[in-house]
């Protein structure tokens, strides 16, 4: 395998194995996409990426990280996202969208909000709300204590993921990714550090996995497109979610028709000791791929084309997601193709530059 070989993703064929991970832009109004999103995601598609994953898109208004997040909790949000998906597809990339619920990390300020510290809670008078979580345990001292979801609330979350997936398909997205990583709601249910419940959703590993599996089943029943799941393979904290539990979940996700696991780490607790370095999360993607027998995407400080090529050539993962390097250069894929001696995926309008 090589970086510029096509990748079969269910019934879809990606033109190469370079993807753009979901990266929040905090630029929506009432959850609706706008010209910024059209330009931002369109640039990655015109730049040659095989898969473009639109940022964390809230399935409920209270599931937004910030008031400026994208959403798919109502039908009015479909058409603005449809423009984005259509443009991405028109330039040869596969259009995906990540569906999410922020859980206890919701209702915070976006990074450049000058009214307070980035990530600080948004007060109710400024459009904030009380977050929801498996247990009434705040993410940090800075954050508001969330409300623990009851069974009715859990049922609403499951239904909201399914409804948002249907809207995503109506918006012509070809792939749906479920966000169960980075300390957001589904990850909070998975980890014993944030899930202190004593009912059917807490305690044992089977119970802690229950909500994620219910969401996957509901989404798979709602849409007939490839479903991906993003997982944090470890909390990087003692007593938390870890690779062993991730492998159990990944095997179960495979039996339920998930096409690929997008393997990240961390995000659950602010005191995590993360040994960040080039490609530091790739071994987790390799472990899930090899031990759970499911396709994986690798992500995390992957910046160089030789580095990305080696990940694929050595069968460490099936797909490489390039994040920050793509923000700096949306044409990263084309540069990598040229330097690796591969055909350059370039639209005719840009061909003179290559």
Secondary structure as GFF3:
##gff-version 3
##sequence-region A 1 354
A	DSSP	beta_strand	7	9	.	.	.	ID=ss1
A	DSSP	beta_strand	12	14	.	.	.	ID=ss2
A	DSSP	beta_strand	18	20	.	.	.	ID=ss3
A	DSSP	alpha_helix	35	46	.	.	.	ID=ss4
A	DSSP	beta_strand	51	58	.	.	.	ID=ss5
A	DSSP	three_ten_helix	61	63	.	.	.	ID=ss6
A	DSSP	beta_strand	70	71	.	.	.	ID=ss7
A	DSSP	alpha_helix	76	90	.	.	.	ID=ss8
A	DSSP	beta_strand	94	100	.	.	.	ID=ss9
A	DSSP	three_ten_helix	103	105	.	.	.	ID=ss10
A	DSSP	three_ten_helix	124	126	.	.	.	ID=ss11
A	DSSP	beta_strand	132	133	.	.	.	ID=ss12
A	DSSP	beta_strand	147	148	.	.	.	ID=ss13
A	DSSP	alpha_helix	151	170	.	.	.	ID=ss14
A	DSSP	beta_strand	175	180	.	.	.	ID=ss15
A	DSSP	alpha_helix	185	190	.	.	.	ID=ss16
A	DSSP	alpha_helix	205	222	.	.	.	ID=ss17
A	DSSP	beta_strand	226	232	.	.	.	ID=ss18
A	DSSP	alpha_helix	243	255	.	.	.	ID=ss19
A	DSSP	beta_strand	260	264	.	.	.	ID=ss20
A	DSSP	alpha_helix	282	292	.	.	.	ID=ss21
A	DSSP	beta_strand	295	299	.	.	.	ID=ss22
A	DSSP	alpha_helix	305	313	.	.	.	ID=ss23
A	DSSP	beta_strand	319	321	.	.	.	ID=ss24
A	DSSP	alpha_helix	324	328	.	.	.	ID=ss25
A	DSSP	alpha_helix	332	339	.	.	.	ID=ss26
A	DSSP	three_ten_helix	348	353	.	.	.	ID=ss27
###
